Amino acid sequence: MADFLSTMASSSLLRADDARTRYGETGLDSMVPSAPPAAPLELSTEGFDLIAEVKLASPSEGRLAPSAESAEAVAGRAALLSSAGPAGLSVLTEPDRFDGNLSHLEAATDAVSLPVMRKDFLVDPIQVTEARVRGASGVLLIARILDPSTLGEMVDLALGLDMFCLVELFDEADIDRASSVFDRQILVGVNARNLRTLRVNTERHESIVRQLPSHLPLVAESGINTAVDASRVASLGYRLALVGTALTKADEPASLARSMVIAGRAA
């Protein structure tokens, strides 16, 4: 497979350029004061939390939800997942391979009081501001596709907008790329998926965890499909898990989400 991350980053750059053309360099900034306030990400004192994801499709699984998925349906999914008591929600906005849309982000934030994170391959600070204007309370930032300077700029911008940041790593090399922001109040995620093969290797959660900053909340990503999986990553020291595909495919997603939280806290 071609370098998936590079392809996604290039596509995202075009969308960032489009946003700049549409709004101008500072047009989105003027819209921030009228955006709904960012909801804080509050972690439970019981020791383990879930970020539940509204996910319509993925390159590895194909379509996960009906092809005519509307913003209204996304809002319904968000409300259902919210009822399970996660710390926050994640909504895909990448259109080409994940069938996401910024309208889905708005629909989810309108439907729930929980903080909602924009999950995408963000490469430009304007996309952070765009996320805040469209209602997001947090953003995913992938260290692999950002140079340290841009990553720092985007983290600082998000924090300045009262948003939370999940900085995603894939391996030890990404730790060095992201280390300059480990002094900020961020979440640090480990994605167990190999984006060249699209296969998941959950051993990555364990192999890298001792090299991560112990003072920051750690998030396990990919490969968490059951309550047992949630217990496993919690026992390794992960404070949260980000779960999308398993919840989308589940017959009773809210029940699965609750069982993951219970198992993680028991661990």
KAVENMO-V707095 format. One line per field, one symbol per residue. burial: b if it has 24 or more other ideal C-beta (glycine too) atoms within 12 Angstrom, else e. A space follows every 10 residues. Layout:
burial->???
This chain:
burial->eeebbeebbe bbbebbeebe eeeeeeebee ebeebbebbe bebeeeebbb bbbbbbbbbb eeebbeeebe bebbbbbbbb bbebbbbbbb bbbbeebbbb bbbbbbbbbb bbebbbbbbb bbbbbbbbbb bbbbbbbbbb bbbbbbeeeb bbbbbebbbe bbbbbbbbbb beebbebbbb bbebbbbbbb bbbebeeeeb ebebbeebbe ebbeebbbbb bbbbbebebb bbbbebbbbb bbbbbbbbeb eebbebbbbb bbbbbeb
